[in-house]
Amino acid sequence: MWYYRMSYLQSRLKNLLKARVIQALEQSNFKSLFPLAIHRHHTASKTQNCTWQQHEDHFELQYANTVMHFDYVWLRDHCRSASCYNSKTHQRSLDTASVDLYIKPKTIHLDETTLFFTWPDGHVTRYDLDWLVKNSYEGQKKKVIQPRILWNAEIYQQAQIPSVDFQSFLETNEGLKMFLQNFLLYGIAFVENVPPTQEHTEKLAERISLIRETIYGRMWYFTSDFSRDDTAYTKLALDRHTDTTYFQEPCGIQVFHCLKHEGTGGRTLLVDGFYAAEKVLQKAPEEFELLSKVPLKHEYIENVGECHNHMIGVGPLLNIYPWNKELYLIRYNNYDRAVINTVPYDVVHRWYTAHRTLTVELRRPENELWVKLKPGKVLFIDNWRVLHGRESFTGYRQLCGCYLTRDDVLNTARLLGLQA
């Protein structure tokens, strides 16, 4: 009994001495030698439902139902003071490489909705709380980069999305904004009453973007004449696909205008690839993840007349933003997929299984929207999202179109106040 009482007293004494040693170290000038001890230090304040804590290696903020963590270097680097940031050009003036990687604020002060960080050299950085919520990693994880409405044929047809008139598109910001809003939400949009010429189609495209010149030229003008080594230059049916998968960066926007068709068939097939991918994510998330990680090669080879090209693009079928898992690009073209030599043998069979799951979703009849293109009706397709194809046709069919630079289309949308 005496032995157990002595052991208990020794244990209590040991814990008490340990606590006193830690307390003494925290109050001494040798904190940097004992990082485990200083993690216990923090400061807290509450104002307008805001709570913050100053940890040794980061700043923790709870505000607007969001818990955020900021590295101190990040807080110094993103200072918006006149000496650190040019508000006129919206460019950083601070040399990030000059910031001490172990910098810590001397003081932190909260005044209503503004946080003030005073750094060791006396420089003061101020942040609005709402700005921090908007620009924190945790805030971005909750944020959608581009709002969308995923659709199958029934959803799209019931939405009754109006086409935009050619003159309204060209001459008014209201018409252009309505068109872009439809395009951003659904990945496709139509302009009606366009004079059926290549010149008017080009004028239409230039209203929202620079035209991207590729190996097919600036404006392409084609029929089923086998002038290029591409199935598109035939009368054959084309299965659903995205274009230019063999580019390192596939073309962003595709424009189609059927100038003339004297025959039957030739309807255009449209499928929302993001809708199909979302179904894969719901049913087989591990397969969705595999399709977003495994890199594949797509290839285009031609030697016809003066056209000599060998293009190779590499990337996964599904491209997602790593911080919020939002899908932003689907690269799907079974015609142009090259030899699979970027995938080890123990992964390739699982990839084929995942590819089959996605293909089944893409080929469901209820996901197919069929559109008959005709002179005067111009179709814009988000080539990073919506797959297109066509049924076989007879007779003479003449189309023109082009590719647009995605950045310029999104720039136009943002200037009109749209989220893109």
MARRO-712539 format. One line per field, with one value per residue (C-alpha): residue number from 1; residue in three letters; y, z, x. Coordinates in Angstrom, 1 decimal. Layout:
BEGIN
num: NUM  ... $
residuo: Ala  ... $
Y: Y  ... $
Z: Z  ... $
X: X  ... $
REM end
This chain:
BEGIN
num: 1  2  3  4  5  6  7  8  9  10  11  12  13  14  15  16  17  18  19  20  21  22  23  24  25  26  27  28  29  30  31  32  33  34  35  36  37  38  39  40  41  42  43  44  45  46  47  48  49  50  51  52  53  54  55  56  57  58  59  60  61  62  63  64  65  66  67  68  69  70  71  72  73  74  75  76  77  78  79  80  81  82  83  84  85  86  87  88  89  90  91  92  93  94  95  96  97  98  99  100  101  102  103  104  105  106  107  108  109  110  111  112  113  114  115  116  117  118  119  120  121  122  123  124  125  126  127  128  129  130  131  132  133  134  135  136  137  138  139  140  141  142  143  144  145  146  147  148  149  150  151  152  153  154  155  156  157  158  159  160  161  162  163  164  165  166  167  168  169  170  171  172  173  174  175  176  177  178  179  180  181  182  183  184  185  186  187  188  189  190  191  192  193  194  195  196  197  198  199  200  201  202  203  204  205  206  207  208  209  210  211  212  213  214  215  216  217  218  219  220  221  222  223  224  225  226  227  228  229  230  231  232  233  234  235  236  237  238  239  240  241  242  243  244  245  246  247  248  249  250  251  252  253  254  255  256  257  258  259  260  261  262  263  264  265  266  267  268  269  270  271  272  273  274  275  276  277  278  279  280  281  282  283  284  285  286  287  288  289  290  291  292  293  294  295  296  297  298  299  300  301  302  303  304  305  306  307  308  309  310  311  312  313  314  315  316  317  318  319  320  321  322  323  324  325  326  327  328  329  330  331  332  333  334  335  336  337  338  339  340  341  342  343  344  345  346  347  348  349  350  351  352  353  354  355  356  357  358  359  360  361  362  363  364  365  366  367  368  369  370  371  372  373  374  375  376  377  378  379  380  381  382  383  384  385  386  387  388  389  390  391  392  393  394  395  396  397  398  399  400  401  402  403  404  405  406  407  408  409  410  411  412  413  414  415  416  417  418  419  420 $
residuo: Met  Trp  Tyr  Tyr  Arg  Met  Ser  Tyr  Leu  Gln  Ser  Arg  Leu  Lys  Asn  Leu  Leu  Lys  Ala  Arg  Val  Ile  Gln  Ala  Leu  Glu  Gln  Ser  Asn  Phe  Lys  Ser  Leu  Phe  Pro  Leu  Ala  Ile  His  Arg  His  His  Thr  Ala  Ser  Lys  Thr  Gln  Asn  Cys  Thr  Trp  Gln  Gln  His  Glu  Asp  His  Phe  Glu  Leu  Gln  Tyr  Ala  Asn  Thr  Val  Met  His  Phe  Asp  Tyr  Val  Trp  Leu  Arg  Asp  His  Cys  Arg  Ser  Ala  Ser  Cys  Tyr  Asn  Ser  Lys  Thr  His  Gln  Arg  Ser  Leu  Asp  Thr  Ala  Ser  Val  Asp  Leu  Tyr  Ile  Lys  Pro  Lys  Thr  Ile  His  Leu  Asp  Glu  Thr  Thr  Leu  Phe  Phe  Thr  Trp  Pro  Asp  Gly  His  Val  Thr  Arg  Tyr  Asp  Leu  Asp  Trp  Leu  Val  Lys  Asn  Ser  Tyr  Glu  Gly  Gln  Lys  Lys  Lys  Val  Ile  Gln  Pro  Arg  Ile  Leu  Trp  Asn  Ala  Glu  Ile  Tyr  Gln  Gln  Ala  Gln  Ile  Pro  Ser  Val  Asp  Phe  Gln  Ser  Phe  Leu  Glu  Thr  Asn  Glu  Gly  Leu  Lys  Met  Phe  Leu  Gln  Asn  Phe  Leu  Leu  Tyr  Gly  Ile  Ala  Phe  Val  Glu  Asn  Val  Pro  Pro  Thr  Gln  Glu  His  Thr  Glu  Lys  Leu  Ala  Glu  Arg  Ile  Ser  Leu  Ile  Arg  Glu  Thr  Ile  Tyr  Gly  Arg  Met  Trp  Tyr  Phe  Thr  Ser  Asp  Phe  Ser  Arg  Asp  Asp  Thr  Ala  Tyr  Thr  Lys  Leu  Ala  Leu  Asp  Arg  His  Thr  Asp  Thr  Thr  Tyr  Phe  Gln  Glu  Pro  Cys  Gly  Ile  Gln  Val  Phe  His  Cys  Leu  Lys  His  Glu  Gly  Thr  Gly  Gly  Arg  Thr  Leu  Leu  Val  Asp  Gly  Phe  Tyr  Ala  Ala  Glu  Lys  Val  Leu  Gln  Lys  Ala  Pro  Glu  Glu  Phe  Glu  Leu  Leu  Ser  Lys  Val  Pro  Leu  Lys  His  Glu  Tyr  Ile  Glu  Asn  Val  Gly  Glu  Cys  His  Asn  His  Met  Ile  Gly  Val  Gly  Pro  Leu  Leu  Asn  Ile  Tyr  Pro  Trp  Asn  Lys  Glu  Leu  Tyr  Leu  Ile  Arg  Tyr  Asn  Asn  Tyr  Asp  Arg  Ala  Val  Ile  Asn  Thr  Val  Pro  Tyr  Asp  Val  Val  His  Arg  Trp  Tyr  Thr  Ala  His  Arg  Thr  Leu  Thr  Val  Glu  Leu  Arg  Arg  Pro  Glu  Asn  Glu  Leu  Trp  Val  Lys  Leu  Lys  Pro  Gly  Lys  Val  Leu  Phe  Ile  Asp  Asn  Trp  Arg  Val  Leu  His  Gly  Arg  Glu  Ser  Phe  Thr  Gly  Tyr  Arg  Gln  Leu  Cys  Gly  Cys  Tyr  Leu  Thr  Arg  Asp  Asp  Val  Leu  Asn  Thr  Ala  Arg  Leu  Leu  Gly  Leu  Gln  Ala $
Y: 0.0  2.3  1.5  2.5  5.8  6.7  6.0  8.2  11.1  10.8  10.9  14.0  15.7  14.8  16.3  19.4  20.0  19.3  22.0  24.5  23.9  24.4  27.6  28.9  28.1  29.9  33.0  32.8  34.1  30.5  29.8  29.1  26.1  24.4  24.5  22.0  24.3  27.5  25.8  26.3  30.1  31.8  35.0  35.2  37.9  38.1  40.9  40.6  36.8  36.7  34.6  34.5  32.7  33.4  30.1  29.8  28.8  30.2  32.4  30.9  32.8  31.9  34.2  33.9  30.2  29.4  28.3  29.5  29.0  31.4  31.0  34.2  34.4  34.3  37.2  39.3  38.4  39.4  42.8  45.4  48.5  51.1  49.9  46.3  46.3  48.6  49.0  50.7  47.8  45.2  43.8  42.9  45.3  43.3  41.0  37.8  36.3  39.1  38.0  36.1  32.6  32.5  35.9  36.4  39.5  41.5  42.4  41.6  43.9  43.7  46.9  46.1  44.2  44.9  42.9  44.8  42.9  44.7  43.1  43.1  46.0  48.1  47.6  47.3  45.0  45.4  42.8  43.1  40.0  39.4  39.6  36.9  34.7  35.1  34.4  31.8  28.2  27.1  29.7  28.6  24.9  26.0  28.2  27.1  28.7  28.6  28.0  25.4  23.6  20.0  18.6  15.6  16.0  16.4  18.9  21.1  20.9  21.7  24.8  26.3  28.2  31.0  31.7  35.2  37.2  38.1  41.9  41.8  39.8  42.2  45.5  45.3  44.3  42.8  40.4  39.4  39.0  36.7  34.6  34.3  33.5  30.6  29.5  29.5  27.6  25.0  24.8  25.5  28.5  29.5  32.7  32.9  34.9  35.0  35.5  32.2  33.3  32.7  36.5  36.9  33.9  35.3  38.7  36.9  35.0  38.1  39.8  37.7  36.5  36.3  33.5  30.8  29.9  26.2  23.7  23.9  27.6  30.6  30.0  26.5  25.9  22.2  19.5  15.8  16.1  14.1  17.1  16.4  13.1  13.4  11.6  14.9  15.4  12.5  11.7  9.1  9.3  10.6  9.3  11.8  13.4  16.6  18.2  18.8  16.4  16.1  19.7  20.3  22.7  21.6  24.5  26.0  27.1  25.7  27.5  25.7  27.2  25.0  27.1  24.6  21.1  19.5  16.0  14.0  13.3  15.1  16.0  17.2  15.3  17.1  15.5  17.2  15.5  17.0  15.5  12.1  12.5  13.6  10.3  8.4  10.3  9.4  5.7  4.9  7.7  5.6  5.3  9.1  9.7  7.3  9.1  12.4  11.1  8.8  10.7  9.6  10.6  11.7  12.0  13.4  12.4  13.6  13.8  15.1  17.6  20.4  19.4  17.6  17.4  15.2  16.5  14.9  16.1  14.5  14.7  12.8  12.3  14.4  17.5  18.9  21.7  20.0  22.2  21.8  18.9  20.9  19.4  21.9  19.9  16.5  15.2  12.4  11.2  7.5  8.3  10.2  8.3  7.1  3.9  3.7  3.6  6.0  3.6  0.7  -2.8  -3.0  0.1  -0.1  -2.7  -0.5  2.4  0.5  -0.4  3.3  4.4  1.9  3.3  6.9  5.7  4.0  7.3  9.3  6.9  6.8  7.8  10.1  12.1  12.8  16.1  16.1  19.4  20.0  22.8  24.9  28.1  31.1  29.1  29.3  26.9  27.7  24.6  24.6  22.1  21.5  20.3  19.3  16.4  16.6  14.2  13.7  11.2  10.2  12.2  12.3  15.0  18.1  19.6  22.7  24.0  26.8  27.6  28.3  27.8  30.6  31.3  30.3  33.1  35.8  34.4  34.3  37.8  39.1  37.4  38.9  42.4  42.1  41.1  37.4  34.8  32.9 $
Z: 0.0  0.9  -2.4  -4.5  -2.5  -3.1  -6.9  -7.1  -5.3  -7.6  -10.7  -9.4  -8.7  -12.1  -13.9  -11.8  -12.5  -16.2  -16.3  -14.5  -16.9  -19.9  -18.4  -17.7  -21.3  -22.8  -20.8  -21.6  -24.5  -25.8  -27.3  -30.7  -29.3  -28.1  -30.9  -29.1  -26.2  -28.1  -30.0  -26.8  -27.2  -28.9  -28.9  -29.3  -30.0  -30.8  -32.8  -35.0  -34.8  -35.6  -33.7  -34.4  -32.9  -33.4  -33.6  -33.9  -37.5  -38.9  -38.2  -37.7  -38.4  -37.9  -39.7  -41.9  -40.9  -42.3  -40.4  -42.3  -41.9  -43.3  -43.4  -42.2  -45.4  -47.4  -45.2  -45.8  -49.5  -50.3  -48.6  -50.6  -49.3  -51.8  -51.4  -52.0  -54.6  -57.5  -57.3  -60.8  -62.7  -60.2  -60.0  -57.1  -56.3  -53.4  -54.1  -52.7  -52.5  -50.1  -47.5  -44.5  -44.8  -41.0  -40.6  -37.8  -37.0  -33.9  -33.2  -34.6  -34.1  -35.2  -35.8  -36.6  -39.9  -40.6  -39.4  -38.9  -38.9  -37.8  -39.0  -37.3  -39.6  -38.6  -41.9  -41.4  -43.5  -43.3  -44.5  -44.8  -43.3  -46.3  -48.6  -46.5  -46.7  -50.5  -51.0  -48.5  -49.5  -47.4  -49.1  -52.6  -51.7  -51.3  -54.4  -57.9  -60.5  -63.2  -62.4  -64.7  -65.3  -66.2  -68.7  -70.6  -73.6  -71.5  -69.1  -71.9  -74.0  -70.9  -70.1  -73.5  -73.9  -76.4  -79.3  -79.7  -82.8  -85.0  -84.9  -81.1  -80.7  -82.7  -81.7  -78.0  -74.8  -73.6  -76.5  -76.1  -72.4  -72.7  -75.2  -73.0  -70.0  -71.8  -73.1  -69.7  -68.1  -70.7  -72.8  -76.0  -77.5  -80.7  -82.8  -85.4  -88.6  -89.5  -93.3  -94.5  -95.5  -94.2  -93.8  -91.5  -89.5  -89.0  -87.9  -85.4  -83.9  -83.7  -81.5  -78.5  -79.1  -81.2  -83.7  -83.0  -86.0  -86.1  -88.6  -90.2  -90.8  -89.3  -90.7  -92.0  -94.9  -95.7  -97.2  -97.7  -100.2  -98.3  -98.5  -95.1  -93.3  -91.0  -90.8  -90.5  -94.2  -95.2  -95.2  -92.5  -89.1  -86.3  -82.8  -79.9  -79.3  -78.4  -80.9  -81.0  -78.1  -79.8  -78.9  -75.6  -74.9  -76.8  -78.5  -76.2  -78.3  -81.6  -84.0  -86.6  -89.4  -92.0  -95.2  -97.5  -97.4  -100.4  -99.1  -96.1  -92.6  -91.1  -87.8  -85.2  -81.9  -78.6  -75.3  -72.0  -71.0  -67.5  -66.9  -67.9  -65.7  -62.7  -63.1  -63.0  -59.9  -58.2  -59.2  -59.2  -57.5  -57.7  -61.5  -61.8  -59.8  -62.1  -65.2  -63.7  -63.0  -65.8  -68.6  -72.2  -75.6  -78.5  -81.9  -85.4  -88.4  -91.9  -95.2  -97.8  -100.5  -98.7  -95.3  -93.3  -89.5  -86.6  -83.4  -80.0  -76.9  -73.4  -70.6  -68.6  -69.9  -67.0  -65.8  -62.4  -60.2  -57.4  -54.5  -55.1  -57.5  -60.0  -63.5  -66.1  -69.2  -70.7  -73.4  -75.1  -78.7  -79.4  -83.0  -82.1  -78.9  -79.5  -78.3  -74.5  -73.4  -70.5  -68.1  -66.3  -66.9  -63.4  -63.9  -67.6  -67.1  -64.4  -66.7  -69.4  -66.9  -65.9  -69.6  -70.3  -67.4  -68.8  -72.4  -71.3  -69.7  -72.7  -75.0  -73.1  -75.5  -72.9  -72.9  -76.7  -77.9  -81.7  -83.6  -87.3  -88.4  -91.2  -93.0  -90.7  -87.4  -85.8  -83.0  -80.4  -78.5  -75.4  -76.6  -73.1  -72.0  -74.7  -77.0  -80.6  -83.4  -86.4  -88.3  -91.8  -94.6  -98.4  -100.9  -100.8  -97.3  -96.8  -93.4  -92.2  -88.7  -86.5  -83.1  -80.5  -77.8  -74.5  -72.5  -74.7  -74.5  -70.7  -70.7  -72.6  -70.2  -67.1  -68.6  -68.9  -65.2  -65.6  -63.4  -65.6 $
X: 0.0  2.8  4.6  1.5  1.0  4.7  4.4  1.2  3.0  6.0  3.8  2.0  5.3  6.7  3.6  3.7  7.4  6.8  4.1  6.3  9.2  6.9  5.5  9.0  10.2  7.2  8.1  11.8  13.9  14.6  11.2  12.6  14.5  11.3  8.7  6.4  6.1  5.2  2.4  0.4  0.5  -2.4  -4.4  -8.2  -10.6  -14.3  -16.0  -19.1  -19.1  -15.4  -13.0  -9.2  -6.3  -2.6  -0.7  3.1  3.1  -0.3  -3.2  -6.7  -9.8  -13.4  -15.9  -19.0  -19.4  -16.0  -12.9  -9.8  -6.1  -3.5  0.3  2.1  4.1  0.8  -0.6  2.5  2.7  -0.9  -0.7  -2.7  -0.9  0.4  4.0  3.1  0.4  -0.4  -4.2  -4.2  -2.6  -3.9  -0.3  1.9  4.8  6.2  9.1  7.9  11.4  12.4  9.8  11.3  9.9  9.6  8.0  5.4  3.4  4.4  0.8  -2.7  -5.6  -9.2  -11.2  -14.8  -14.4  -10.8  -7.7  -4.4  -1.1  2.0  5.2  8.6  9.8  6.8  4.9  1.1  -1.1  -4.9  -7.4  -11.2  -12.8  -15.0  -11.9  -10.2  -13.3  -13.5  -9.8  -9.0  -8.4  -11.4  -13.6  -12.4  -13.2  -16.8  -16.9  -17.9  -15.6  -18.3  -22.0  -23.6  -26.9  -26.2  -28.6  -29.9  -32.2  -35.4  -33.9  -32.6  -35.8  -38.0  -35.8  -36.9  -33.6  -34.3  -32.0  -30.6  -31.3  -28.3  -28.8  -29.4  -26.3  -24.2  -25.7  -26.7  -25.0  -28.4  -28.5  -24.9  -25.2  -28.2  -26.4  -23.3  -25.4  -27.1  -23.7  -22.0  -24.9  -25.5  -22.4  -24.3  -26.1  -27.7  -27.9  -30.7  -31.3  -27.6  -27.0  -25.7  -22.3  -18.8  -18.3  -21.3  -20.4  -16.9  -18.4  -20.6  -17.6  -15.5  -18.1  -17.1  -13.6  -10.5  -10.7  -8.1  -6.1  -5.1  -3.9  -7.4  -6.9  -8.7  -12.2  -12.9  -15.2  -15.8  -17.9  -17.6  -14.7  -12.0  -9.8  -8.3  -7.4  -10.4  -13.7  -15.5  -14.8  -17.0  -20.7  -20.3  -21.9  -19.7  -20.0  -19.9  -16.6  -14.7  -12.5  -8.7  -8.0  -4.6  -3.7  -1.9  -4.8  -7.9  -9.8  -12.3  -15.2  -16.5  -18.8  -20.9  -23.0  -24.6  -24.7  -26.4  -27.7  -29.4  -30.2  -31.3  -29.9  -27.0  -28.5  -26.1  -25.8  -25.0  -24.3  -23.5  -20.2  -20.3  -23.8  -22.5  -19.4  -21.5  -23.4  -20.1  -19.0  -22.3  -22.2  -18.5  -16.4  -13.2  -13.6  -14.2  -11.0  -9.1  -10.3  -9.2  -5.6  -4.5  -2.8  -3.5  -2.2  -4.4  -2.8  -3.6  -1.5  -2.2  -0.4  -2.8  -1.7  0.1  -1.2  1.4  0.7  1.5  -0.1  0.0  -1.9  -1.5  -4.0  -6.6  -10.1  -11.5  -9.7  -10.7  -9.5  -7.6  -8.9  -12.7  -12.8  -14.8  -14.7  -13.6  -12.6  -13.5  -11.1  -13.1  -12.4  -12.2  -11.2  -8.0  -6.9  -3.4  -1.7  -2.1  1.5  1.3  -0.5  1.2  -0.3  -1.8  -3.8  -4.8  -7.6  -9.2  -8.9  -10.8  -13.5  -13.8  -13.8  -16.6  -18.6  -18.3  -19.0  -22.2  -23.4  -22.4  -24.4  -27.6  -30.4  -32.0  -28.7  -28.8  -30.0  -30.4  -30.5  -31.0  -28.6  -29.9  -28.8  -29.1  -28.8  -25.4  -24.4  -21.7  -20.4  -18.2  -15.7  -14.4  -17.8  -20.3  -19.6  -20.9  -21.4  -23.7  -25.8  -24.8  -26.3  -26.9  -26.5  -24.4  -23.8  -21.6  -20.5  -18.3  -17.1  -14.1  -12.6  -12.6  -10.1  -11.7  -10.0  -11.5  -15.0  -14.8  -13.2  -16.2  -18.6  -16.9  -16.9  -20.7  -20.9  -21.3  -19.4  -17.1 $
REM end
